[in-house]
Amino acid sequence: MSTSTRRGELPTVSDVLEPAWVRWVLLTVALGFLTLFLFVPLVAVFTEALRKGWETYVEAIIDEDAISAIKLTLIAAGIAVPLNLVFGVAASWAVAKFEFRGKSLLLTLIDLPFSVSPVISGLIYVLMFGAQGWFGEWLAANDIKILFAVPGIVLATIFITFPFVARELIPLMQAQGSEEEEAAVVLGASGWQTFFRVTLPNIKWGLLYGVILCNARAMGEFGAVSVVSGHIRGETNTMPLQVEILYNEYNFVAAFAVASLLALLALVTLALKSFIEWRLHESRADDDTHN
């Protein structure tokens, strides 16, 4: 039995059947991959960003084009995330609480952005809103710009990120069942009262988890946004696109400086993700105890 088994806990199958050297080999391989593909690139990003000192780093961050890219990234995420939050809650509620025709189709459509290349997603919007697209002539006649403008970037971001909240909430709400909501309705609660006082408290940590992942993907999306943005410097470049442009111009310090902001976002997202996973585990443990 493994000496790592804490007092009072039953040993796992691995503790009984696997020798210690197997665990150490697996841990070494896992840590080796993490070091090679995660820690080393992160260190390289911040090292290159600060290679010429803090002054150069700050200058790259406050550059007019960089500020524009940061603002556009925040705008796209600020619109996409709340809309996907509403969609995710509605879709997960429908899937978890009701039986209806087309339920499996809805689940398939929710997973669509996971199976379609982001570049293809961007090309779909070109087909729809481009000059030769389905609505191109009408948009041009009414002087409405979708592609190579903020609306196209927002649409592409929404499409890429809409599964995250729904896919986090659906299994959580299915596991919780609908007994508490039914009891609230029997006691006279309205639909909104049931949602805010029963459903929302039960899903709040899962909802926040999905929102954080959705926001991280929205800010870091490259492929779909690259297709619809037009790469207009200072106007339609998000942070990932700005990094690409700076790198292609051999302005490596500025490119890594902007990339470091995305890396910081990833680290913050990872920390929040770990905290919420812990809270979800604690919440489920409490539910099991009460049951």
ROSE-303214 format. One record per atom (N, C-alpha, C): x, y, z. Coordinates in steps of 0.05 Angstrom, whole numbers, plus 5000, padded with zeros to 4 digits. Atoms other than C-alpha are relative to their C-alpha. Example, Ala and Ser with C-alpha at 12.3 -4.5 7.8 and 13.67 -1.06 7.14 Angstrom:
REM ROSE-303214
501849765000
524649105156
501850245000
498449764999
527349795143
498550225014
This chain:
REM ROSE-303214
501749765000
500050005000
501750255000
498449765002
502550694984
500150155026
499649844976
505451095041
498750274998
501349745004
502051705010
497150005008
502850024992
495151445030
499750115027
500449864974
492651895085
498549825019
501350164980
490251595150
497050044999
502949985001
482851445149
498949974972
500950025027
482551405073
500549724989
499750265012
481550765034
502050024977
498149995022
487250604985
498649974973
501150035027
485850664911
501149754987
499050245014
486750104861
502950034992
497349955008
493150434837
501949965024
498350034976
495850444909
500649715005
499750294993
494849694915
501549854978
499050165022
496649444845
502650114987
497749885014
501949934819
502350045018
497649944983
509049954846
500650304999
499449714997
511850624868
501450114975
498449895022
516550684809
498250084976
501849935022
510650694760
498950285004
501149734994
507651304795
502150214995
497949805003
514351664795
500750044970
499549985028
515451514721
497850174987
502249845012
508551784703
500150295008
499749724991
509552404746
502350144986
497749885014
516352524714
499350074971
500849955028
513452464644
498150244999
502049785000
507652934661
501450265006
498649754993
512153454694
502050084978
498249935022
517053404636
498550134977
501649875021
511553564586
499150275008
500949734990
508954134629
502350204998
497749825000
515954424635
500750084971
499249955028
517454354560
498050174985
502049875017
510854594532
498450225014
501549794986
508155064586
501950195014
498349824984
513355334635
502150144983
497949885016
518955444585
498950214981
501149785017
514555824534
499250245016
500849774984
511756254590
502450165009
497549864992
518656424615
501250154976
498949875024
520856574544
498550254992
501649775007
515057044532
500750245017
499449774982
516457474593
502950084999
497249935003
523957434584
500550184975
499749845024
523557694512
498650275003
501549754997
518358214531
501650215016
498549824982
522958504585
503050024993
497150015007
529558404547
501350274999
498949735003
530559144535
499150185023
500749854976
527959364603
497150085002
502749934995
521559614633
499050234983
500949775016
521460274595
499149924972
500750105026
521459924528
497449835001
502350174997
516259434553
497550185003
502349824997
511559994576
499450154975
500549865026
512560374511
498549834980
501350185018
510459764472
497049965008
502750044991
504259684515
498250244995
501749755003
501960414511
500150114972
500049925027
503360464437
497150034990
502849945008
497160744401
498749754987
501150245013
496160114358
499449785021
500450204980
497059664419
497550075018
502349924985
491960064459
497449954985
502450065017
487060014401
499449715000
500450295000
488059264398
498949905027
501050084973
486959194473
497150085003
502849914998
480559614470
498249834983
501750165018
477859214411
499649725012
500250264987
479358564447
498150005023
501849974977
475758804509
497150044991
502749965011
469859044467
498749744990
501050255011
469158384431
499349805022
500650184977
469657984496
497750105016
502149884984
465158474532
497249964989
502650055013
459558354481
499549704998
500450295005
460657614467
499449855026
500350164976
461157364539
497250035012
502849994989
454557654566
497949874982
501950135018
450857414504
500249705002
499750294997
453756724511
499249905028
501050074974
452056734585
497049954999
502950035002
444756844569
499349754984
500550245017
444856324513
500649755016
499250244986
448555824557
498049925022
501950064979
443655884615
497349904987
502550085013
437555844568
500249724988
499650265013
440355254529
500249775020
499650214980
442554864590
497449955015
502650044987
435854984624
498249834983
501750155018
432154734563
500849714998
499050285004
436554114555
499749845026
500050154975
436853924629
497249975012
502550014986
429754074650
497649914983
502350065017
425353914590
500849784980
499750195021
424353364539
498550124975
501349895023
422853604468
501349894975
498950095025
423853424395
502350184992
497749845008
430553644368
502050055022
498249974978
434053594435
502949924992
497350095009
439853184406
501250184979
499049815021
440353664347
501050255014
499049764986
440954254395
502749955013
497550074988
446553894432
502249994979
498050015022
450053764366
500850274990
499549725009
449454494345
501750155021
498449874979
452254724412
502949924998
497250105003
458454294399
501350074974
499049945027
459254544328
502650155000
497549855001
464655064342
502549845009
497850174992
468854514375
501049834977
499350185022
468854104311
500750144974
499549845024
469454664259
502550175005
497749824998
476055014246
499250295003
500649714997
475955744269
500250154973
499749875026
478355944199
497449954983
502550065014
472255594169
497750175011
502149844987
467855964219
500150284989
499849735011
470656624194
499250014971
500850005028
469656424121
497049994997
502950015001
462356284136
498950295000
500949724999
461457024154
500850154975
499249885026
465257224091
497949924979
502050105019
460356794051
497350155004
502649874994
454457134085
500150304996
500049714999
456657864091
502150134982
498049895018
462257944040
498850144976
501049855023
461658363977
498649824980
501350195018
459857743937
498249805016
501550184983
456057423995
497050034997
502950015001
448757294007
498750275005
501149744992
447457974040
501850234992
498049795006
453358354010
498850244986
501149785015
449458773960
498150175018
501949854982
444058964011
501650165021
498449864980
449259154063
501450244988
498649785013
453159574013
498050224993
502149805008
446759923989
499150165024
500849864976
445060104061
502350105017
497549904987
452260294080
500349885028
499650144975
452659764134
502549824997
497650165001
459459454148
499949795022
499850234981
459858764180
502949905000
497250095002
466458494153
501950235001
497849814997
472958854166
499250235018
500949804981
469559224223
499349855026
500550114973
467659124296
497749795000
502250215000
460958754282
500949734991
499150265009
464458204243
501749865020
498350114979
469658114298
498349895023
501750084978
464258074351
498449744992
501550245009
460157564310
501849765000
498250235000
466157124299
500749915028
499350074972
467957154373
497749865013
502350134988
460856974393
499749714991
500350275011
460656374346
502149815013
497850174990
467356104371
499649935030
500150034971
465656184445
497349915012
502650054988
458256024452
499749725013
500550264986
459055284473
500950005029
498650044975
463155424536
498250015024
501849984977
457855654585
497949774999
502050215002
452555164559
501249735007
498950264995
457254574560
500949955029
499350034971
459354714632
497549965016
502550014984
452154794657
498349764995
501850225006
448654234621
500449755018
499750234982
451753644659
499550075029
500549924972
451454034724
497150015006
502949984996
444054184717
498649734997
501250275003
442553474694
500549845025
499350154975
446153194756
498350105023
501549904978
442253654802
497049934998
502850065003
435453464773
498250245003
502049785000
429153884777
498249995025
501750034977
426353674845
499750275016
500149754984
428154334880
498350214985
501749815015
425054754824
497149935001
502850084998
418754334825
498850065028
500949944973
418254414900
499450305003
500449714999
418955174893
497550084986
502449945015
413455194841
497549925016
502350104984
408854774885
499450195023
500349814978
410055274942
499250284991
501049745010
407855844897
502050194988
498049825012
414356134870
499550034970
500249955029
414156454802
502449894986
497750105015
418856254746
502650155006
497649844994
423656834759
500949965029
499350054973
423456714834
501449735003
498850264999
425055984823
502850014989
497449995012
430856154778
502050145019
498149844985
434056694822
500549885029
499750094972
432856354890
500749705002
499450294999
433655614872
502149924980
498250105021
436955484805
502750155000
497549855002
442156044803
501949955023
498150074978
445055914873
501349724996
498950285004
445955174853
502049994977
498250025023
449555324788
502050234999
498449765002
453355964806
502949954995
497150055004
460255654810
500549884972
499850115027
459255254746
499750224979
500549785018
456555874712
502550184998
497649845000
462656284733
502349874986
497950155013
467255734710
499750024970
500449985029
464155734641
500550284989
499649735008
464356494637
503050064998
497149955000
471756504654
501349874976
498950135024
473455994600
499150144975
501049855023
469056364551
501550264995
498549745002
472557024565
502849954991
497250065008
479456714559
500249934970
500050075028
477756414491
499350254982
500849775016
474457064467
502450194997
497749825002
480657474483
502349884984
497750135014
485456964453
499449904973
500850115026
481656784390
501650134977
498449905022
485856854327
498849934973
500750095027
483356434268
497650144988
502549895011
476156664258
500250304998
499749715000
477757384277
501950094978
498149925021
483657404229
498650014973
501350015026
479057224171
498250244995
502049795003
473757754184
501050285007
499149744991
478058314211
501150184978
498749845021
481758544148
502750105008
497449924990
487958674191
500550304996
499749715002
486859424190
501350105026
498449934976
492159694237
498750235014
501249794984
489460104294
497050014999
502950005003
482259934275
498849735005
501250264998
480759194268
501949785010
498250204990
486658854300
499549955030
500150074971
485558484366
502849945009
497450054989
491258314412
501549774986
498550215014
493057644379
500950094972
499349915027
492957974310
502350215002
497949814997
497258544336
502749875006
497550154995
502358044362
501149894973
499150105026
502657724292
501350224983
498949785017
503758394257
502750095011
497549914989
509158614305
502249794996
498050215004
512757944300
500949994971
499350005028
512457954224
501750244992
498449765005
515558654226
502749985015
497550054984
521358364269
500250195024
500149844975
519158814327
499449805022
500450224982
520158234374
499350085029
500549914972
520258614440
497150095003
502849914999
513558954425
498149774997
501850235004
510558304400
499849835026
500150154975
512557934464
498850165023
501349834980
510258524506
497049974999
502950045003
503158474478
499349715007
500650284994
503557714482
500149955030
499850054971
505457764555
497350075014
502749944989
498658084569
498149774997
501750245004
495257484539
500949775018
499050204981
499857034580
499150055028
501149934973
497857414643
497149925002
502850075000
490657314624
499749695004
500150294997
491956564617
500649915029
499350074972
495256534686
497750075019
502249924983
489556914718
497749814996
502250195006
484556464683
500549735013
499250254988
488355854708
499550005030
500449974971
488256114780
497050005007
502849994995
480856274777
498749734995
501150275006
479355604744
500649805022
499450184978
482955234800
498450065024
501649934977
479355624853
497149914997
502850075005
472555504821
499649695000
500150294999
474054764811
499949905029
500050074971
475554724886
497350065012
502649934989
469055084903
497849814989
501950195011
465154624856
500249735014
499650254985
468254024890
498850015028
501149964974
466454304958
497050005000
503049985003
459354464935
498849724996
501150275005
458253754908
500349825024
499650164975
461153454972
497950075020
502149924982
456253865012
497349894992
502650115010
450453644968
499849705007
500050294994
452552914977
499549955030
500350034971
452853015052
497150055008
502849934994
445953335055
498149784990
501750215011
443052785012
500349745015
